[in-house]
Amino acid sequence: MTVVAFQGEEGAYSQEAIYQAFGPQVGTLPCRTFEAIFDAVESGKADFGALPVENSTAGSINQAYDLLLDHDLKIWQEVNYRVRHCLLGSPRTRMEDVRRVYSHPQALAQCERYLTSRGLEPVAAYDTAGSAKELAANPRPDVAVIASRLAADIYGLAILDTDIEDLNFNYTRFFIIGGKEPPRAARNKTSLVFAVRHEPGALYNCLGELASNGINLTKLESRPRRNKPWHYVFYVDLEGHWQDPSCRRALVGLLHRTSFVKLLGSYPAAPMPEQVEEPTETSEGSLGIGGEEDDHRDENGSVQGAN
């Protein structure tokens, strides 16, 4: 059986993302930290690891990118996972009795409007699924948690409400990492990291190697170079496979213009999420129609979302 390591407790959103990528029969291995995911794959305890690298509302997860640079595992697959927050309570809990809501700080932040509008006090905890596990072990009628539907199933909690996130275009991007390169797909992406020389036009010239070969970038982000203060490395995602002739020419050009280049992997590209129309601002300066701010739930009772 294929085993995939992830950070968090059983029922974490990362575990749901693994099932999305591999199916429900896959084995999973909970890990305490991101570093432990890499250790599990490198030691053979797991075949792959599921590493969250970016959220569509909160941005990049810096530690994940640092670990990709530090280790030699390859990106095997990309997964875009739609985050749907649920409000969970003990089996006999009534919504009107809830006063406090526990969860990871990011989940609380992504449901802030929902909580505030209902007078619920947010309380930060170590983990979303961990909060569900704690509530199942120590049920309280005035306490609920924000976690996944999977966590409700695992820990026997009641789902008090669903889709409670404040933004409905909320995705987390995962890299499935492993020790080998994946087979080529019909549509591929490549991720790499490089550092430039400290001279005028260095980054411009590096990006020119990609542009002159018709390479389309989908991400460019800088991170501090930890062994050289005030120097930076650049993480790049681009369309194509490193074995494509245009990509090979671009990579050779980068090798001549950079201090170093590390290929993180070429892998099957995940389907892009459907675009959500942004709310427009009326002449009165309010969101919605008629100059008043609409309720944040849509006709299906869902709210807009987070990670």
C-alpha positions in Angstrom: 0.0 0.0 0.0 1.2 3.5 -0.8 1.8 5.6 2.3 1.8 9.4 2.3 3.1 11.5 5.2 1.4 14.7 6.2 1.7 17.3 9.0 -1.0 17.3 11.6 -3.4 15.0 13.4 -5.8 12.5 11.7 -8.5 14.5 10.0 -6.3 17.4 8.9 -7.0 19.2 5.7 -3.7 17.7 4.4 -5.2 14.3 4.8 -8.2 15.2 2.7 -5.9 16.6 0.0 -4.1 13.2 0.0 -7.3 11.3 -0.6 -8.1 13.8 -3.4 -4.8 12.9 -5.0 -4.5 9.2 -4.4 -8.0 8.0 -3.5 -9.4 6.7 -0.2 -7.4 3.4 -0.2 -4.1 5.2 0.3 -2.3 4.9 3.7 -1.5 8.0 5.6 1.2 8.9 8.2 0.6 11.8 10.5 3.7 13.9 11.4 4.2 16.6 14.0 6.2 19.0 11.7 6.9 19.7 8.1 10.5 18.5 8.7 9.2 15.2 9.8 7.4 14.8 6.5 10.8 14.9 4.7 12.3 12.6 7.3 9.5 10.0 6.8 10.0 9.9 3.0 13.8 9.9 3.2 13.8 7.1 5.7 11.3 4.9 3.8 8.5 5.2 6.4 6.4 6.8 3.7 6.5 6.6 -0.1 5.5 10.3 -0.5 4.8 13.4 1.5 2.0 16.0 1.2 3.5 19.4 1.7 1.3 22.5 1.7 3.2 25.4 0.0 0.7 28.1 -0.7 -2.8 29.3 0.2 -4.9 31.4 -2.2 -5.8 33.9 0.6 -2.8 33.7 3.0 0.1 33.3 0.5 3.1 31.1 0.5 4.2 28.9 3.4 7.8 30.0 3.8 9.1 27.0 5.8 7.9 24.6 3.1 9.9 26.4 0.5 13.0 26.5 2.7 12.7 22.7 3.3 12.5 22.1 -0.5 15.8 23.9 -0.9 17.4 22.0 2.1 16.4 18.5 0.9 16.8 16.6 -2.3 13.3 15.2 -2.7 11.5 15.8 -6.0 8.1 17.3 -6.5 6.0 14.4 -7.8 2.6 16.1 -8.2 0.7 19.3 -7.7 -2.7 19.3 -5.9 -5.1 22.3 -5.6 -7.3 21.5 -2.6 -10.5 23.5 -2.0 -10.6 24.3 1.7 -14.1 24.0 3.3 -14.3 24.9 7.0 -16.9 23.2 9.1 -18.0 24.2 12.6 -18.0 21.0 14.8 -19.4 20.4 18.2 -20.0 17.5 20.6 -22.9 15.3 19.5 -25.4 16.9 21.9 -24.2 20.5 21.3 -26.8 23.0 20.1 -25.7 26.0 18.0 -27.3 28.5 20.3 -25.2 27.2 23.3 -21.8 27.7 21.6 -19.7 30.6 23.0 -16.1 29.7 22.1 -14.6 28.3 19.0 -11.1 26.7 18.9 -8.9 26.1 15.9 -5.6 26.9 14.2 -5.1 30.7 14.1 -5.2 30.7 10.3 -8.5 28.9 10.2 -9.9 31.3 12.8 -8.7 34.3 10.7 -10.3 32.9 7.6 -13.7 32.6 9.4 -13.4 35.9 11.3 -16.5 37.5 9.8 -18.6 34.4 10.4 -17.5 34.2 14.1 -17.9 37.9 14.7 -21.4 38.1 13.3 -22.5 35.4 15.7 -20.7 36.7 18.8 -18.4 33.7 19.0 -15.1 34.0 20.8 -12.1 32.6 18.7 -9.5 30.7 20.7 -6.2 29.8 19.0 -5.1 26.1 19.2 -2.2 24.1 17.7 -4.1 22.4 14.9 -7.5 22.2 13.3 -7.8 18.4 13.6 -6.1 18.5 16.9 -8.8 20.8 18.2 -11.4 18.3 17.0 -9.6 15.5 18.8 -9.4 17.5 22.0 -13.1 18.3 21.9 -14.0 14.7 21.4 -11.9 13.7 24.4 -13.2 16.5 26.6 -16.7 17.5 25.3 -18.2 20.9 26.4 -21.6 22.2 25.3 -20.4 25.8 25.0 -17.3 24.9 22.8 -17.1 24.2 19.0 -14.1 23.8 16.7 -13.3 24.7 13.1 -12.0 21.6 11.3 -12.7 19.4 8.3 -15.7 17.1 7.6 -13.2 14.2 7.8 -12.3 15.2 11.4 -16.0 15.1 12.3 -16.2 11.6 10.9 -13.0 10.4 12.7 -13.8 11.9 16.1 -17.5 11.4 16.1 -18.4 15.1 16.3 -21.6 16.8 15.0 -21.4 19.2 12.1 -23.1 22.4 13.3 -22.5 24.4 10.1 -20.5 24.0 6.8 -18.7 26.3 4.4 -18.2 28.9 7.1 -15.1 30.5 5.6 -15.3 34.2 4.7 -14.1 33.8 1.1 -15.3 31.1 -1.2 -12.3 31.1 -3.4 -10.0 29.4 -0.8 -7.6 26.8 -2.1 -4.4 25.4 -0.6 -1.7 24.2 -3.1 0.1 21.0 -2.1 3.3 19.5 -3.5 3.4 15.7 -3.3 7.1 15.0 -2.8 9.0 11.8 -3.3 12.4 10.3 -4.1 12.0 9.9 -7.8 10.9 11.9 -10.8 7.3 11.3 -12.0 6.5 10.3 -15.5 5.8 13.1 -18.0 2.1 14.2 -18.3 0.2 15.9 -21.1 0.5 19.2 -19.2 3.5 19.8 -16.9 4.9 22.4 -14.6 8.5 22.9 -13.4 9.7 24.4 -10.1 13.2 25.7 -9.5 15.1 28.0 -7.2 18.1 30.1 -8.1 20.3 32.9 -6.7 21.7 35.8 -8.8 25.0 37.5 -8.7 25.1 40.8 -6.9 25.3 43.1 -10.0 23.1 45.4 -11.9 20.5 43.7 -14.1 21.2 40.2 -12.7 17.5 39.2 -12.1 16.4 40.9 -15.3 18.9 38.9 -17.4 17.9 35.6 -15.7 14.2 36.2 -16.4 15.2 37.2 -20.0 16.5 33.6 -20.5 13.0 32.4 -19.8 11.3 35.0 -21.8 13.5 34.6 -24.9 12.7 30.9 -24.9 8.9 31.4 -24.7 8.6 30.2 -21.1 5.5 31.3 -19.2 6.1 31.9 -15.5 3.2 31.1 -13.1 5.0 32.1 -9.9 8.0 34.2 -8.9 8.9 34.8 -5.3 12.0 35.8 -3.3 13.2 34.4 0.0 16.2 35.4 2.2 19.3 33.5 1.4 20.0 32.2 4.9 23.8 31.9 4.6 24.2 35.4 3.1 22.4 38.2 4.9 20.5 40.6 2.6 20.9 38.3 -0.4 18.0 36.4 -1.8 17.0 33.3 -3.7 14.1 33.2 -6.2 11.6 30.5 -6.4 10.0 30.1 -9.9 7.2 28.0 -11.3 7.0 27.7 -15.0 4.9 25.9 -17.6 6.6 23.0 -19.3 8.9 20.1 -18.5 12.6 20.4 -18.0 13.2 17.9 -20.9 11.3 20.2 -23.3 13.8 21.8 -25.7 12.7 25.3 -24.8 13.0 24.6 -21.1 16.4 22.9 -21.5 17.8 26.0 -23.4 16.4 28.3 -20.7 18.0 26.2 -17.9 21.4 26.2 -19.6 21.1 30.0 -19.9 20.3 30.3 -16.2 23.3 28.2 -15.3 25.5 30.8 -16.9 23.9 33.8 -15.3 23.2 32.6 -11.7 25.1 31.8 -8.6 23.3 28.4 -8.4 20.2 26.8 -9.8 18.4 23.9 -8.2 15.6 22.0 -10.0 12.9 21.1 -7.6 11.0 19.0 -10.1 8.9 18.7 -13.2 5.5 17.3 -12.5 1.9 17.0 -13.7 0.2 20.4 -13.4 -3.1 20.4 -11.4 -6.2 21.8 -13.0 -6.7 25.5 -12.3 -9.7 26.3 -10.0 -12.6 28.0 -11.6 -12.4 31.8 -11.4 -14.7 33.6 -9.0 -16.0 37.0 -9.9 -14.8 39.7 -7.5 -17.5 41.7 -5.7 -17.9 45.2 -7.3 -18.0 48.4 -5.4 -21.0 50.6 -5.9 -21.0 54.4 -6.2 -22.0 54.5 -2.5 -18.7 52.6 -1.7 -20.5 49.5 -0.4 -20.3 45.9 -1.6 -23.3 44.3 -3.2 -26.5 45.7 -4.8 -28.4 48.7 -3.8 -25.6 50.3 -1.7 -25.9 47.9 1.2 -23.4 45.1 2.0 -25.0 41.7 1.2 -24.9 38.9 3.8 -21.8 36.8 3.1 -23.8 33.6 2.6 -24.9 32.6 -0.9 -28.2 31.0 -1.8 -26.9 27.6 -0.9 -26.0 28.8 2.6 -22.3 28.8 2.0 -19.8 31.5 3.1 -16.6 32.6 1.4 -13.2 30.8 2.5 -9.7 29.9 3.9 -7.1 27.2 4.6 
